[in-house]
């Protein structure tokens, strides 16, 4: 048996505003923006280099806009990525070192909360496995 998590729904109130945030400020790739049936708009966006996409839209979920938290983007160089995203206009926290693992935080226009994690070094991973 094989299972892959490839799409996660993110509840938003204004699809166009959120689409602009994810594409313009975060650099997500727009995979598609379609209305399959009247009242159901599906906008699929993929973070650069990711195998998993997010979907925003209308008529898909009963989650309250802004209620999602904890989606985590892992990046190879958190300082570099944070600098790029801030230049694009994203409001991202300062980088925090939590025991050798680096994190920064941001929210989308509705308040859905995201975590950006710096890739854990092999040295740190090895220290936890012994």
N, C-alpha and C positions, 0 to 999 in steps of 0.2 A: 504494500500500500504506500502511496505517496500523496502528500498534501503540502501545498504551498500557500502561504498567505500572500496574496498579490494585490488586493484592493481593500482599503479601509475608508469607510464613510466618515466625513467630517461635517457636522451639522452647522449650516450657516443661514443667516437671514437675508443677505443680499448677495446673490450668486455672482453678479458682475463685479461688485466691489471685491469680493473674496477671490475671484478668478484673477483680477488685476494684482492683488496682493501676492498671491502664490506665484504668478508668472513674473511680474515686474520686480517685486522686492526680494523674492526668494529664489528666482531663477528656475522654478519648476517648468517642465516641458508640458505644453498643452497637447494631450493625446487626442481628445475629441470633446466636442460640445454639441450634443444632439438632444432633440426632444423625440424620444421613441414613441410616446403616446401623449396626447394633450394633457398638460399639467405635470408631466414627468420629464424634467430636464436633467441630463446627466453630463457633468463636466469632469473628465478624468485628467489628472495632473500627476506627473512623475518627477520626483526629485532627481537631479542630475546623478547618474550612476546607480540609481536604485532599481531593484527588481520589483519593488512594491510601489503602487500608486495610491493616491487618495482620490476620492470622488466627492464632489460637492454638487448640489443641485436642488431640485424641488420634487416633491412627490415620492421621496424614497425612504424617509426615516421619520420616526416620531421623536427622535432625540431633540432636546432643546438646543438651539444655536448657542454656542459658547460653552456647552457642558462637557466637551471632550477634553481630557488632559492626559499628559504622559506619553504622547507619541514621541518617539526618540529618533533623531537623525544622527547617525554616527559619521564623523568626518575625519579624514586623515590628519588635518592640521587645523585645529579649532580657532587659533588666533587668525590665521589667514582667511578662513571662511567667514568668521565673524566680521573681520575688517571689510571684506567684499560685500557682505549683506548690509552692513551699516552704510556703506557708500551708496547702496541701492535704495536706502531709505527705510530699512527695517529697524525696528526698535528692539535691540537684543541686549540682555544684561551683560555685565562684565563677566569674564571667565572666572569660574570658581574652581579651585583645586580641592577635591574631596578625597583625600587619601591617595593622591597620585593619579586620579582620574579627573579629567577636566570637563566641566559642564558650563553651559550658558542657556538662558531661557528667553522665550519670546511667546507672544500671543498673536493670533490672527485678529482681524477687525471685530469679530464677534466675541473674542475672549477665549477661544479654544487654546489651551496651553500646550506648548511644545518644549521639548528638551533637545539641546544639541550637545552631543558627547564627543569629546576628542577620542580618537582611536586609542585603545589601551595598548601600551607598549608591551612587547614580548617579555621584557625583563619583569614588568609588574605581573603579568599573567603567570610567568614561571614562578615568581615568589609566592603566589597563592596556591600553586599546585603541589608544593612540597610539604 
